[in-house]
Amino acid sequence: MRFLVTDHDFPDVALEREVVERAGHELSVAQCRTEDDVIGAARGCAGALVQYAPMNARVFAALPELRIVSRFGAGFDTVNVKDAKEHGVWVANSPDYGVGEVAAHALGMAIGLVRHIPWFNRDVHAGRWDYNSTGPVRRLSGLTLGILGVGRIGKRMAAFAKPLFGRVIGCDPYVDARDFPDGVERVSRERLFPQADVLSLHVPLTDETRHGVDASALAAMKRGSYLVNTARGPVVDVPALLAALDSGQIEAAALDVLPKEPPVGDDPVLRHPRLLLTPHAAFYSTEGEKELRTKAAMNLVEWARTGKPTYVVSEGR
């Protein structure tokens, strides 16, 4: 069978090629940005490895031979799952490759904000050597960490954070009470936002979560609280967040993901002094990247061998 890497930002695809060709299949590589790019590159391909390229009804209709889409990553918002179902296309992902990395990154960001580490660093480089130059610093053990989304990563975040924070609360209506982590108090969304001193986001991007952290949600938080997002950029209404930072409603925020990546030119996120940014790097470790890429490619190989990918998001036919 012939498979296609529609797009990627890895140095090469040698790892994916080894997985696919070892199983006796062929792998083509493109750097698609548009639907037309995908349609042109994927003709004759039974499956696609996708990073950011759009996969939707128009693509599926133009490529009836395409039977499976496997995404690099846990999220699959670049793939229209409803359209895939209607066209009988399997959708797969790599849901468990970087759980520890993302949770550690989120915790590092949270601690960095509370301890003022980015701003101490800025001040020292500017010639200011003063432990009080950034204002009062609060004790972690006196703060409540709130976790929105208590799936694999949210659970790991809770495990990392429990020894450090005074209280950990979580909200996830899709996790059964029996699966909620020990030591994490289950609360409603209405209680999560007002009670969290630090709020860490670990939800997928869906119609429900898009701009779920908007002006009203931010207004419901404690004045002077902190926000961390390592989930998906559009979960946070960034203009509303910038306004909340300007007003002091939110003391500081850390974003690993943005609605538009990378930010360019005069994007306000690049200028705000109380905003810590990393380049969609929370998933990354050398080991984690290898696991991600291997599992995404193995979805195609397993589908070809058994008729079903390892990590099923949506069944095809």
Secondary structure, DSSP 8 states (H G I E B T S, - for coil): -EEEE----SS--HHHHHHHHHTT-EEEE----SHHHHHHH-TT-SEEEESSS-BSHHHHHH-TT--EEEESSS--TTB-HHHHHHTT-EEE--TTSSHHHHHHHHHHHHHHHHTTHHHHHHHHHTT---TTTT-----GGGSEEEEE--SHHHHHHHHHHTTTSSEEEEE-TTS-GGGS-TT-EE--HHHHHHH-SEEEE-----TTTTT-B-HHHHHHS-TTEEEEE-S-GGGB-HHHHHHHHHHTSEEEEEES--SSSS--TT-GGGT-TTEEE--S-TT--HHHHHHHHHHHHHHHHHHHHHSS-SSEEE---
